[in-house]
Amino acid sequence: MTLAILTYVTIIGFLGWAAWRSGVTEKAMFVVNVVLLWISAIWFFGYPALIGPAVVAATLYLALLVVMTSSDLKVPVTVPARRKQPAYTYDED
């Protein structure tokens, strides 16, 4: 199993290197090859190869939502000045 994982990593690395140094067609074929390798990993490893990327994607999506909605934490909040109380109080008896 370890040899199979190492083989997949090696193949993806080689394909990525070739796509980086080549034209547009090679880049498109890199995406196609990665999808086909992922499908073959699902066939070879089974259900974990399908669930693993889904869990990673959900984690990244949650982190993205936290980053997008936490902008209020970065903006300083100004407190309005308090109104001064009079130095004396007038009491009618």
N, C-alpha and C positions, 0 to 999 in steps of 0.2 A: 504494500500500500504506500509506503514511504517513497519507493522508487517511482511509482505512478505519479505521485504529487510532484516530485522533483522533475519528472519528465514534462508535466504540464507547465510548470514554472519556466523551465528551459525553453520550451516551444513558444510560450507567450513572450518571453524575453527576446528571443530571436526574431519573432514576427514584429514585435514593437520596434526593434532596432532597424529592421528592413523598412518598415513604414515610415519611420522618422527620416530616413535618408532618401526616400523615393518620392514619387509623385502622388497625385490625388487618387488615382486608381488603386495604388498600393495601400493608401490609408483606408479606403473603403473596404478593400479586401481584408485588412487587418480586423476591422469591426466584424465582418462576416466570419472570419476565422475564430475570433474570440467567442462569438455566439455559438458556433459549431463545437468548439472545445467545451464550452459550458454545457451544452446538450449532451456531449459524450461523457462529461464528468457526472451528470445526472444519471446517465445509463450505467456508468461504472461504479460510482459510489452510492447511488440511490438517493433517498429522500434528503439526507443532510446537505447534499450539493444544491438542492433546491431551496431549503429552508435557510441555510447560512447566508447567502446574499440577501435574502428578504429581511432577515434580522438586522444585518448591517445597514441596509437601506432604510429601515424603520428608525434605527438609532440616528443615522445622519439626518433624516427628515425631522426628527424631534429636536436635534441640536440646531438645525436651521430655524425651526420655529422659535426656539428659545432666543436665538440671536436676533431674529427679526422683531420679536415682541419685547425685548429687554432694552430698547432704546430709551425708554422713559427713565431707566435707572441711571443713564449717563447724563441726562439733562439736569442741571441744578435747579432746585425748586426754591423760589424766592418767597419768603414769608412777608405778608403785608405788614406795614408798620402799625403798631398798636396805637390807638387813640389815647392821648393823655387824659388822665382823670383830673378834675379840678382839685385845687389844693384844699378847698373847704367844701363843706356840704351845707346846704341851706335847709333847715328843718322848720316847717310851719307847725306851730302848736295850736 
